């Protein structure tokens, strides 16, 4: 019976080819282990690259929504902080203006007026808050301050009440100036007539930050503080009864405004909650998409390490076989 074998040259070529193949496989696995990425993506997806572009588009969309939600969150947080400051400031000033009849002394009224003047300035500055280059309370006019400076508004009010002779008349005039349709809307409020449109924060979800410095609750607080600030500018100088009347009216307005501005803060709080919900949804969607992409692009380090060990054993076996064959001679054969 005849046998067929391969010659020494062919056998040597076969061993070299196996060695090169195993070394190349080992290098590829080493690269995959260090980079965490598959080297032959086409083989992994079997030529079907359709899902990967869709995943990448989804990740880009989620990233854009996350940026938008973060910006909206910063705007909402700034609005909430400013409104909280204004409310707390008004709540601190009101008691100083609301004194009993026997407590209304010239020095006490003067001090209350000075406190209200500082409070009015602080409130206006807070409502002119900006986040980056965007005004928070100016509606669509994000490049404009929401309110004129305090001095401008108080000068306007002084001109308006110049002919008034009673505290009640002053209160009515100041209230009308800040009321809807009053001059506050053209002289005091510098923002846009419309609030910001809905901001997209996740797929199919938009958040509207519609609170401006022209909001009724904000106007009520500003009117109360401005009324008290006029005392600091010499309103009814020397007429204690009328000055005390203005102080009481200012304190009453601040107390009654508390409910309105609390409602305004609640609206901002609802927007903050929606933004946080959207950010959580975006994070979950991004994680899901990243896992899907990783299943296509990335390697399992444990599996790769195991395959490297297998190839290493094969190489060692091949080297042993090669070395053994190289030592064969006729004497050893016989």
C-alpha positions in Angstrom: 0.0 0.0 0.0 1.4 3.4 -1.0 1.4 6.5 1.1 1.5 10.1 0.0 3.3 12.8 2.1 4.6 16.2 1.7 8.2 17.2 1.1 10.4 18.9 3.6 10.2 22.2 1.7 6.5 22.2 1.5 6.3 21.2 5.2 8.6 24.1 6.1 6.5 26.5 4.1 3.3 25.2 5.8 4.9 25.8 9.3 6.0 29.3 8.4 2.5 30.1 7.1 0.8 28.8 10.3 3.3 30.7 12.4 2.6 34.0 10.5 -1.1 33.4 10.7 -1.1 32.8 14.5 1.2 35.8 15.1 -1.1 38.1 13.1 -4.1 36.7 15.1 -2.3 37.3 18.4 -1.4 40.9 17.4 -5.0 41.6 16.3 -6.3 40.3 19.6 -3.7 42.3 21.5 -4.8 45.5 19.7 -8.4 44.7 20.4 -7.7 44.1 24.1 -5.8 47.4 24.5 -8.2 49.6 22.4 -11.4 47.8 23.4 -12.6 48.0 19.8 -13.2 45.3 17.3 -10.6 45.3 14.5 -12.9 43.8 11.8 -16.2 45.6 12.1 -17.5 44.4 8.7 -17.1 40.8 9.9 -18.8 41.6 13.2 -22.0 43.1 11.6 -21.9 40.6 8.7 -21.8 43.5 6.3 -25.0 45.1 7.7 -24.0 48.5 8.8 -27.6 49.8 9.0 -28.1 49.9 12.8 -24.8 51.7 13.6 -25.6 55.1 11.8 -29.0 55.0 13.5 -27.5 54.6 16.9 -25.0 57.4 16.2 -27.8 59.7 15.1 -29.7 58.9 18.2 -26.8 59.7 20.4 -26.3 63.0 18.7 -29.9 63.9 19.2 -29.8 62.9 22.8 -26.7 65.0 23.3 -28.4 68.0 21.7 -31.5 67.6 24.0 -29.2 67.3 27.0 -27.5 70.5 26.1 -30.9 72.3 25.7 -32.2 70.8 28.9 -29.1 71.9 30.8 -29.4 75.4 29.6 -33.1 75.4 30.4 -32.3 74.1 33.9 -29.8 76.9 34.5 -32.4 79.5 33.4 -35.1 77.9 35.6 -32.7 77.7 38.6 -31.7 81.3 38.2 -35.3 82.4 38.0 -36.2 80.4 41.1 -33.3 81.8 43.0 -34.1 85.4 42.0 -37.8 85.1 42.8 -36.9 83.5 46.1 -34.6 86.4 46.9 -37.3 89.0 46.0 -39.9 87.3 48.0 -37.7 86.9 51.1 -36.6 90.6 50.8 -40.1 91.8 50.6 -41.1 89.6 53.5 -38.3 91.1 55.6 -39.2 94.7 54.7 -43.0 94.5 55.2 -42.9 94.3 59.0 -40.8 97.5 59.2 -43.5 99.3 57.2 -46.5 97.9 59.0 -46.2 99.4 62.5 -48.9 100.2 65.0 -50.3 103.8 65.1 -48.2 104.7 68.2 -45.0 103.4 66.6 -45.1 105.7 63.6 -42.4 108.2 64.5 -40.5 110.3 62.0 -37.2 108.4 62.5 -38.9 105.0 62.3 -40.7 106.0 59.1 -37.5 107.4 57.6 -35.7 104.1 58.4 -38.5 102.0 56.9 -38.4 104.1 53.7 -34.6 103.7 53.4 -35.0 100.0 53.9 -37.7 99.8 51.2 -35.5 101.9 48.8 -32.6 99.4 49.2 -35.1 96.5 48.8 -36.4 98.0 45.6 -32.9 98.3 44.2 -32.0 94.8 45.2 -35.2 93.4 43.7 -34.6 95.1 40.4 -31.1 93.9 40.2 -32.2 90.4 41.0 -34.8 90.5 38.3 -32.2 91.6 35.8 -30.3 88.4 36.4 -28.6 86.9 33.3 -27.4 83.4 32.6 -24.5 83.7 30.2 -25.6 86.2 27.7 -29.4 85.7 28.2 -31.6 87.8 30.4 -33.8 85.5 32.5 -36.9 87.6 33.0 -37.0 89.5 29.7 -39.1 87.1 27.8 -38.1 86.8 24.1 -35.8 89.9 24.4 -33.0 87.8 26.0 -30.4 90.3 25.0 -32.1 93.1 26.9 -32.3 93.8 30.7 -35.7 92.9 32.0 -36.2 96.2 34.0 -35.0 99.8 33.8 -32.7 100.8 36.5 -34.3 101.7 39.9 -33.5 105.4 39.7 -35.2 105.7 36.3 -38.4 104.1 37.6 -38.5 106.1 40.8 -38.0 109.4 38.9 -40.9 108.5 36.7 -43.0 107.8 39.8 -42.0 111.0 41.4 -43.2 112.9 38.4 -46.4 110.9 38.3 -47.3 111.7 41.9 -46.1 115.3 42.0 -49.7 116.6 42.3 -51.0 114.1 44.9 -51.7 115.3 48.4 -52.7 112.2 50.2 -51.3 108.8 50.9 -54.3 107.2 49.2 -53.8 109.2 46.1 -50.1 108.2 45.9 -50.9 104.6 46.4 -53.5 104.6 43.7 -51.2 106.4 41.2 -48.3 104.0 41.9 -50.6 101.0 41.6 -52.0 102.2 38.3 -48.4 102.7 37.0 -47.5 99.1 37.7 -50.9 97.7 36.6 -51.6 96.1 33.2 -51.8 98.8 30.6 -49.8 101.2 32.8 -46.6 103.0 32.0 -44.5 100.3 33.7 -45.0 98.2 30.5 -43.3 100.9 28.4 -40.9 102.6 30.8 -40.2 100.0 33.6 -40.3 96.7 31.8 -37.8 96.5 28.9 -38.2 92.9 28.0 -40.2 91.3 25.2 -44.0 91.3 25.1 -44.1 87.5 24.7 -42.5 84.9 27.0 -39.9 82.5 25.8 -41.3 79.8 23.5 -41.1 76.1 24.5 -37.6 74.7 24.9 -37.1 71.2 23.6 -35.6 69.1 26.4 -36.1 65.6 25.2 -37.8 63.6 22.4 -41.4 65.0 22.2 -41.0 67.2 25.4 -40.8 71.0 25.6 -40.6 73.2 28.7 -41.9 76.8 28.7 -40.3 79.3 31.0 -43.0 81.9 30.7 -42.2 84.0 33.9 -41.1 87.6 33.1 -40.5 90.7 35.2 -44.0 91.8 33.9 -45.6 88.8 35.7 -48.5 90.0 38.0 -46.8 88.6 41.1 -43.5 90.4 40.3 -45.3 93.7 39.6 -47.1 93.5 43.0 -43.8 93.2 44.9 -42.2 96.0 42.9 -45.2 98.3 43.4 -45.0 97.7 47.2 -41.3 98.3 47.4 -41.4 101.4 45.1 -44.2 102.9 47.2 -42.0 102.6 50.3 -38.9 103.8 48.4 -40.7 107.1 47.7 -40.6 107.9 51.4 -36.8 107.8 51.2 -37.0 110.5 48.5 -38.8 113.0 50.7 -42.4 112.2 49.9 -44.8 114.2 52.1 -41.8 115.6 54.1 -42.8 116.8 57.5 -46.3 115.4 57.2 -46.1 112.3 59.5 -49.7 111.2 59.0 -49.4 110.9 55.2 -45.9 109.4 55.4 -47.2 106.8 57.8 -50.2 106.1 55.5 -47.8 105.5 52.6 -45.7 103.1 54.8 -48.8 101.2 55.7 -49.9 101.0 52.1 -46.5 99.8 51.1 -46.4 97.1 53.8 -50.0 95.9 52.9 -49.0 95.6 49.2 -46.0 93.5 50.1 -47.9 91.2 52.3 -50.7 90.7 49.7 -48.1 90.1 47.0 -46.6 87.2 48.8 -49.3 84.8 47.6 -48.9 85.9 44.0 -45.2 85.6 43.9 -45.3 82.2 45.6 -47.6 81.1 42.8 -45.1 82.4 40.3 -42.3 80.4 42.0 -44.5 77.3 41.8 -44.8 77.7 38.0 -41.0 77.8 37.8 -40.8 74.8 40.1 -43.0 72.8 37.8 -40.8 73.7 34.9 -37.7 72.6 36.9 -39.4 69.2 37.6 -40.1 68.7 34.0 -36.6 69.5 33.1 -35.2 67.0 35.6 -37.5 64.4 34.3 -36.4 65.0 30.8 -32.7 64.9 31.8 -33.3 61.5 33.5 -35.0 60.2 30.3 -32.1 61.5 28.2 -29.6 59.8 30.4 -31.4 56.5 30.2 -31.8 56.7 26.4 -28.1 57.6 26.0 -27.1 54.7 28.2 -29.3 52.3 26.1 -27.8 53.6 22.8 -24.3 53.4 24.1 -24.8 49.8 25.2 -26.2 49.0 21.7 -23.2 50.7 20.1 -20.8 48.9 22.4 -22.2 45.5 21.5 -21.3 46.3 17.9 -18.0 48.1 18.2 -16.4 47.0 21.5 -14.9 43.7 22.5 -15.4 41.6 25.6 -12.0 41.9 27.4 -12.4 38.5 29.1 -13.3 36.7 25.8 -10.4 38.4 24.0 -7.9 37.5 26.8 -9.1 33.9 26.6 -8.7 33.8 22.8 -5.2 35.3 23.2 -4.3 32.5 25.6 -5.5 29.9 23.1 -3.5 31.4 20.3 -0.4 31.6 22.6 -0.7 27.9 23.4 -1.0 27.1 19.6 2.1 29.2 18.9 4.0 27.4 21.7 2.9 24.1 20.3 3.9 25.1 16.8 7.3 26.3 18.0 7.8 22.9 19.8 6.9 21.0 16.7 9.1 23.1 14.5 12.1 22.7 16.9 11.5 18.9 17.1 11.3 18.5 13.3 14.5 20.6 12.8 16.4 18.1 15.0 15.4 15.0 12.9 18.2 13.2 11.1 18.6 9.8 9.6 20.2 8.3 12.7 17.4 9.6 14.9 14.9 8.3 12.4 16.4 4.8 12.3 
